[in-house]
Amino acid sequence: MKKADEIFIIDRIEGGFAVAYSQSGEKRDFSLAMLPPDISPGDALNISGPAPKFEKKKTDDRRRRLSSRTKNARKRSEGKK
């Protein structure tokens, strides 16, 4: 049976660490030496395997949803439908 994916989202970079949170709010710090050099806040990491893995599709999907929500909120605040 495949272990469920454990996904953390990078919140910020501090010193030599990426500070990340799971959906349940668990906080973990990941050494930047273990991560791709172009990792940035908002990126998704799958930590189910032996090393954290950047999840490009999950990151892109999440950014698309957030962008859509922002556009919809902006329209509502401007009185548009």
OpenMM code with the backbone's topology and positions (N, CA, C; nanometers):
from openmm import Vec3, app, unit

residues = "MET LYS LYS ALA ASP GLU ILE PHE ILE ILE ASP ARG ILE GLU GLY GLY PHE ALA VAL ALA TYR SER GLN SER GLY GLU LYS ARG ASP PHE SER LEU ALA MET LEU PRO PRO ASP ILE SER PRO GLY ASP ALA LEU ASN ILE SER GLY PRO ALA PRO LYS PHE GLU LYS LYS LYS THR ASP ASP ARG ARG ARG ARG LEU SER SER ARG THR LYS ASN ALA ARG LYS ARG SER GLU GLY LYS LYS".split()
positions = [
    Vec3(0.0846, -0.1179, 0.0000),
    Vec3(0.0000, 0.0000, 0.0000),
    Vec3(0.0893, 0.1244, 0.0000),
    Vec3(0.0563, 0.2216, -0.0835),
    Vec3(0.1339, 0.3440, -0.0922),
    Vec3(0.1021, 0.4360, 0.0254),
    Vec3(0.2074, 0.4869, 0.0860),
    Vec3(0.1910, 0.5823, 0.1947),
    Vec3(0.1319, 0.7114, 0.1380),
    Vec3(0.0410, 0.7719, 0.2110),
    Vec3(-0.0213, 0.8967, 0.1662),
    Vec3(0.0842, 1.0066, 0.1537),
    Vec3(0.0678, 1.0903, 0.0519),
    Vec3(0.1597, 1.2020, 0.0331),
    Vec3(0.1510, 1.2977, 0.1512),
    Vec3(0.2654, 1.3387, 0.2001),
    Vec3(0.2711, 1.4413, 0.3032),
    Vec3(0.3223, 1.5672, 0.2347),
    Vec3(0.2333, 1.6652, 0.2201),
    Vec3(0.2658, 1.7876, 0.1474),
    Vec3(0.2831, 1.9038, 0.2448),
    Vec3(0.3934, 1.9751, 0.2273),
    Vec3(0.4202, 2.0964, 0.3029),
    Vec3(0.4382, 2.2101, 0.2034),
    Vec3(0.3927, 2.3287, 0.2413),
    Vec3(0.4053, 2.4472, 0.1566),
    Vec3(0.5099, 2.5391, 0.2184),
    Vec3(0.6067, 2.5801, 0.1366),
    Vec3(0.7110, 2.6710, 0.1842),
    Vec3(0.6470, 2.8056, 0.2175),
    Vec3(0.6653, 2.8493, 0.3402),
    Vec3(0.6128, 2.9778, 0.3845),
    Vec3(0.7158, 3.0892, 0.3633),
    Vec3(0.8415, 3.0580, 0.3999),
    Vec3(0.9462, 3.1593, 0.3880),
    Vec3(1.0833, 3.0916, 0.3938),
    Vec3(1.1840, 3.1677, 0.3533),
    Vec3(1.3228, 3.1234, 0.3615),
    Vec3(1.3884, 3.2067, 0.4712),
    Vec3(1.4499, 3.1390, 0.5672),
    Vec3(1.5190, 3.2066, 0.6768),
    Vec3(1.6566, 3.1450, 0.6920),
    Vec3(1.7590, 3.2261, 0.6698),
    Vec3(1.8945, 3.1732, 0.6821),
    Vec3(1.9137, 3.0577, 0.5863),
    Vec3(1.9568, 2.9441, 0.6365),
    Vec3(1.9800, 2.8276, 0.5526),
    Vec3(1.8641, 2.7302, 0.5522),
    Vec3(1.7434, 2.7779, 0.5903),
    Vec3(1.6280, 2.6886, 0.6010),
    Vec3(1.5059, 2.7427, 0.5273),
    Vec3(1.4238, 2.6490, 0.4806),
    Vec3(1.2916, 2.6812, 0.4273),
    Vec3(1.1925, 2.6427, 0.5361),
    Vec3(1.1125, 2.7375, 0.5792),
    Vec3(1.0105, 2.7134, 0.6814),
    Vec3(0.8822, 2.6767, 0.6081),
    Vec3(0.8258, 2.5599, 0.6417),
    Vec3(0.7091, 2.5093, 0.5689),
    Vec3(0.6016, 2.4618, 0.6652),
    Vec3(0.4765, 2.4631, 0.6167),
    Vec3(0.3621, 2.4198, 0.6963),
    Vec3(0.2790, 2.3193, 0.6178),
    Vec3(0.2243, 2.2220, 0.6905),
    Vec3(0.1317, 2.1261, 0.6295),
    Vec3(-0.0083, 2.1862, 0.6337),
    Vec3(-0.1053, 2.1190, 0.5707),
    Vec3(-0.2435, 2.1667, 0.5746),
    Vec3(-0.2976, 2.1670, 0.7171),
    Vec3(-0.2478, 2.0767, 0.8003),
    Vec3(-0.2955, 2.0702, 0.9387),
    Vec3(-0.2267, 2.1728, 1.0282),
    Vec3(-0.1303, 2.2481, 0.9711),
    Vec3(-0.0637, 2.3522, 1.0470),
    Vec3(0.0686, 2.3106, 1.1091),
    Vec3(0.1115, 2.1859, 1.0839),
    Vec3(0.2401, 2.1404, 1.1369),
    Vec3(0.3524, 2.2184, 1.0695),
    Vec3(0.4468, 2.2681, 1.1505),
    Vec3(0.5598, 2.3458, 1.0981),
    Vec3(0.6847, 2.2580, 1.0937),
    Vec3(0.7589, 2.2696, 0.9837),
    Vec3(0.8874, 2.2010, 0.9723),
    Vec3(0.9863, 2.2925, 0.9022),
    Vec3(1.1111, 2.2813, 0.9436),
    Vec3(1.2194, 2.3539, 0.8786),
    Vec3(1.2992, 2.2543, 0.7951),
    Vec3(1.3256, 2.2901, 0.6695),
    Vec3(1.4026, 2.2046, 0.5792),
    Vec3(1.5310, 2.2769, 0.5414),
    Vec3(1.6430, 2.2082, 0.5533),
    Vec3(1.7709, 2.2647, 0.5128),
    Vec3(1.7672, 2.2944, 0.3632),
    Vec3(1.8117, 2.4134, 0.3254),
    Vec3(1.8140, 2.4481, 0.1829),
    Vec3(1.9072, 2.3565, 0.1049),
    Vec3(2.0039, 2.2965, 0.1723),
    Vec3(2.0958, 2.2042, 0.1055),
    Vec3(2.0226, 2.0800, 0.0550),
    Vec3(1.9055, 2.0473, 0.1135),
    Vec3(1.8272, 1.9300, 0.0733),
    Vec3(1.7283, 1.9610, -0.0382),
    Vec3(1.7139, 2.0883, -0.0733),
    Vec3(1.6089, 2.1312, -0.1658),
    Vec3(1.6674, 2.1839, -0.2963),
    Vec3(1.5851, 2.1900, -0.4019),
    Vec3(1.6329, 2.2482, -0.5279),
    Vec3(1.6755, 2.3935, -0.5053),
    Vec3(1.7764, 2.4410, -0.5775),
    Vec3(1.8281, 2.5761, -0.5551),
    Vec3(1.7276, 2.6872, -0.5843),
    Vec3(1.6262, 2.6602, -0.6678),
    Vec3(1.5302, 2.7643, -0.7045),
    Vec3(1.4004, 2.7562, -0.6239),
    Vec3(1.4021, 2.6857, -0.5097),
    Vec3(1.2821, 2.6739, -0.4256),
    Vec3(1.2427, 2.8138, -0.3758),
    Vec3(1.1130, 2.8385, -0.3640),
    Vec3(1.0680, 2.9707, -0.3201),
    Vec3(0.9383, 2.9576, -0.2399),
    Vec3(0.9042, 3.0640, -0.1652),
    Vec3(0.7788, 3.0609, -0.0892),
    Vec3(0.6601, 3.0291, -0.1799),
    Vec3(0.5715, 2.9442, -0.1299),
    Vec3(0.4541, 2.9024, -0.2056),
    Vec3(0.4713, 2.7677, -0.2729),
    Vec3(0.5951, 2.7190, -0.2825),
    Vec3(0.6209, 2.5897, -0.3457),
    Vec3(0.5757, 2.4759, -0.2543),
    Vec3(0.5294, 2.3671, -0.3169),
    Vec3(0.4845, 2.2486, -0.2442),
    Vec3(0.5965, 2.1453, -0.2398),
    Vec3(0.6133, 2.0829, -0.1226),
    Vec3(0.7112, 1.9766, -0.1041),
    Vec3(0.6394, 1.8497, -0.0615),
    Vec3(0.6750, 1.7393, -0.1249),
    Vec3(0.6244, 1.6088, -0.0842),
    Vec3(0.7341, 1.5459, 0.0007),
    Vec3(0.7033, 1.5162, 0.1275),
    Vec3(0.8057, 1.4618, 0.2160),
    Vec3(0.7823, 1.3144, 0.2456),
    Vec3(0.7066, 1.2463, 0.1610),
    Vec3(0.6759, 1.1047, 0.1824),
    Vec3(0.7950, 1.0136, 0.1561),
    Vec3(0.8873, 1.0550, 0.0733),
    Vec3(1.0020, 0.9715, 0.0377),
    Vec3(1.1213, 0.9971, 0.1275),
    Vec3(1.2362, 0.9490, 0.0857),
    Vec3(1.3571, 0.9640, 0.1668),
    Vec3(1.4079, 1.1079, 0.1736),
    Vec3(1.3738, 1.1898, 0.0747),
    Vec3(1.4146, 1.3308, 0.0740),
    Vec3(1.2972, 1.4139, 0.0230),
    Vec3(1.2854, 1.5395, 0.0694),
    Vec3(1.1772, 1.6263, 0.0206),
    Vec3(1.1860, 1.6426, -0.1310),
    Vec3(1.0706, 1.6362, -0.1963),
    Vec3(1.0645, 1.6457, -0.3422),
    Vec3(0.9728, 1.7618, -0.3808),
    Vec3(1.0218, 1.8491, -0.4673),
    Vec3(0.9425, 1.9609, -0.5174),
    Vec3(0.8287, 1.9066, -0.6020),
    Vec3(0.7074, 1.9526, -0.5757),
    Vec3(0.5877, 1.9085, -0.6485),
    Vec3(0.5405, 2.0228, -0.7389),
    Vec3(0.5948, 2.0277, -0.8609),
    Vec3(0.5619, 2.1368, -0.9532),
    Vec3(0.4128, 2.1430, -0.9851),
    Vec3(0.3505, 2.0286, -1.0128),
    Vec3(0.2084, 2.0294, -1.0480),
    Vec3(0.1235, 2.0808, -0.9318),
    Vec3(0.1504, 2.0345, -0.8106),
    Vec3(0.0742, 2.0816, -0.6945),
    Vec3(0.0967, 2.2303, -0.6716),
    Vec3(0.2204, 2.2758, -0.6912),
    Vec3(0.2514, 2.4178, -0.6767),
    Vec3(0.1752, 2.4992, -0.7801),
    Vec3(0.1800, 2.4572, -0.9062),
    Vec3(0.1108, 2.5298, -1.0134),
    Vec3(-0.0402, 2.5318, -0.9910),
    Vec3(-0.0977, 2.4180, -0.9535),
    Vec3(-0.2419, 2.4104, -0.9271),
    Vec3(-0.2807, 2.5039, -0.8136),
    Vec3(-0.2014, 2.5031, -0.7073),
    Vec3(-0.2298, 2.5881, -0.5913),
    Vec3(-0.2221, 2.7358, -0.6291),
    Vec3(-0.1208, 2.7737, -0.7043),
    Vec3(-0.1057, 2.9139, -0.7458),
    Vec3(-0.2205, 2.9573, -0.8371),
    Vec3(-0.2653, 2.8659, -0.9243),
    Vec3(-0.3780, 2.8971, -1.0129),
    Vec3(-0.5054, 2.9219, -0.9313),
    Vec3(-0.5310, 2.8345, -0.8322),
    Vec3(-0.6504, 2.8514, -0.7471),
    Vec3(-0.6438, 2.9830, -0.6689),
    Vec3(-0.5271, 3.0144, -0.6140),
    Vec3(-0.5132, 3.1387, -0.5376),
    Vec3(-0.5311, 3.2607, -0.6267),
    Vec3(-0.4783, 3.2543, -0.7484),
    Vec3(-0.4933, 3.3648, -0.8426),
    Vec3(-0.6408, 3.3860, -0.8769),
    Vec3(-0.7117, 3.2766, -0.8996),
    Vec3(-0.8539, 3.2842, -0.9317),
    Vec3(-0.9327, 3.3445, -0.8153),
    Vec3(-0.9020, 3.3014, -0.6955),
    Vec3(-0.9710, 3.3558, -0.5774),
    Vec3(-0.9448, 3.5047, -0.5624),
    Vec3(-0.8198, 3.5456, -0.5862),
    Vec3(-0.7842, 3.6868, -0.5751),
    Vec3(-0.8603, 3.7695, -0.6780),
    Vec3(-0.8662, 3.7203, -0.8020),
    Vec3(-0.9396, 3.7922, -0.9067),
    Vec3(-1.0873, 3.8030, -0.8721),
    Vec3(-1.1473, 3.6943, -0.8228),
    Vec3(-1.2888, 3.6962, -0.7864),
    Vec3(-1.3150, 3.7918, -0.6702),
    Vec3(-1.2273, 3.7929, -0.5726),
    Vec3(-1.2442, 3.8835, -0.4583),
    Vec3(-1.2316, 4.0286, -0.5032),
    Vec3(-1.1377, 4.0541, -0.5945),
    Vec3(-1.1187, 4.1898, -0.6450),
    Vec3(-1.2439, 4.2361, -0.7209),
    Vec3(-1.3014, 4.1458, -0.8018),
    Vec3(-1.4241, 4.1797, -0.8758),
    Vec3(-1.5375, 4.2125, -0.7804),
    Vec3(-1.5518, 4.1285, -0.6758),
    Vec3(-1.6599, 4.1534, -0.5781),
    Vec3(-1.6398, 4.2866, -0.5059),
    Vec3(-1.5171, 4.3190, -0.4722),
    Vec3(-1.4929, 4.4432, -0.3992),
    Vec3(-1.5158, 4.5648, -0.4897),
    Vec3(-1.5048, 4.5448, -0.6226),
    Vec3(-1.5304, 4.6534, -0.7171),
    Vec3(-1.6769, 4.6574, -0.7593),
    Vec3(-1.7569, 4.5634, -0.7086),
    Vec3(-1.8983, 4.5599, -0.7411),
    Vec3(-1.9312, 4.4907, -0.8713),
    Vec3(-1.8371, 4.4180, -0.9291),
    Vec3(-1.8609, 4.3450, -1.0537),
    Vec3(-1.9022, 4.2033, -1.0221),
    Vec3(-1.9678, 4.1385, -1.1181),
    Vec3(-2.0067, 3.9984, -1.1004),
    Vec3(-1.9352, 3.9111, -1.1959),
] * unit.nanometer
topology = app.Topology()
chain = topology.addChain("A")
for resn in residues:
    res = topology.addResidue(resn, chain)
    for name in ("N", "CA", "C"):
        topology.addAtom(name, app.Element.getBySymbol(name[0]), res)
